[in-house]
Amino acid sequence: MLAYYLIAPSFNALLITGLILLFIIILLVKHYKSISHLGYYQKIMLLTSLSIAVGSHGLMHLGVEKQYNFNPYTWI
């Protein structure tokens, strides 16, 4: 069943952006002290970039759920 989803390009994009977001969260936690010393404008730009990444990942979830009837919560 999972092999069927891995063929779909939208599912691959969802998987890749999910892995990138996980990597970003790990980097944010690892370099928290450096990030806390950033200027006000740099923090706003960082949060804006993160919100765009999370939003686009969420929209990909919506598309994959609609197109392929894919709900990852059914795996739990």
C-alpha positions as CSV (number, residue, x, y, z in Angstrom):
1,M,0.0,0.0,0.0
2,L,2.8,2.4,0.8
3,A,4.4,1.7,-2.5
4,Y,1.3,3.1,-4.2
5,Y,1.7,6.4,-2.4
6,L,5.5,6.7,-3.1
7,I,4.8,6.7,-6.9
8,A,2.7,9.9,-6.6
9,P,4.8,13.1,-7.0
10,S,2.6,15.0,-4.6
11,F,3.2,12.4,-1.9
12,N,7.0,12.5,-2.6
13,A,6.9,16.3,-2.2
14,L,5.0,16.0,1.0
15,L,7.5,13.5,2.3
16,I,10.5,15.7,1.3
17,T,9.1,18.8,2.9
18,G,8.3,16.9,6.0
19,L,11.9,15.7,6.3
20,I,13.2,19.2,5.6
21,L,10.9,20.7,8.3
22,L,12.1,18.0,10.8
23,F,15.7,19.0,9.9
24,I,14.9,22.7,10.4
25,I,13.4,22.0,13.9
26,I,16.5,20.0,14.9
27,L,18.7,22.9,13.8
28,L,16.6,25.4,15.6
29,V,16.8,23.4,18.9
30,K,20.5,22.8,18.4
31,H,21.3,26.4,17.7
32,Y,18.8,28.1,20.1
33,K,21.4,30.2,21.8
34,S,22.6,31.7,18.5
35,I,19.0,32.3,17.3
36,S,18.1,34.1,20.5
37,H,20.8,36.6,19.9
38,L,19.5,37.5,16.4
39,G,18.1,41.0,15.8
40,Y,14.4,41.7,15.8
41,Y,14.1,41.9,12.0
42,Q,16.1,38.7,11.5
43,K,13.8,36.9,14.0
44,I,10.7,38.1,12.1
45,M,12.2,36.9,8.8
46,L,13.0,33.5,10.3
47,L,9.5,33.1,11.7
48,T,8.0,34.2,8.4
49,S,10.0,31.7,6.5
50,L,9.1,29.0,8.9
51,S,5.4,29.8,8.7
52,I,5.5,29.7,4.8
53,A,7.2,26.3,5.0
54,V,4.7,24.9,7.5
55,G,1.8,26.4,5.5
56,S,2.9,24.9,2.2
57,H,3.4,21.5,3.9
58,G,-0.1,21.7,5.3
59,L,-1.5,22.5,1.8
60,M,0.3,19.5,0.4
61,H,-1.4,17.4,3.1
62,L,-4.8,18.7,2.0
63,G,-4.0,17.9,-1.7
64,V,-2.8,14.4,-0.9
65,E,-5.7,13.7,1.3
66,K,-8.2,14.8,-1.3
67,Q,-6.4,13.2,-4.3
68,Y,-5.4,9.9,-2.8
69,N,-7.6,9.6,0.2
70,F,-4.5,9.5,2.3
71,N,-4.9,10.1,6.0
72,P,-1.7,9.6,8.0
73,Y,-3.6,9.4,11.3
74,T,-5.1,6.1,10.3
75,W,-1.5,4.6,10.7
76,I,-1.6,5.3,14.4
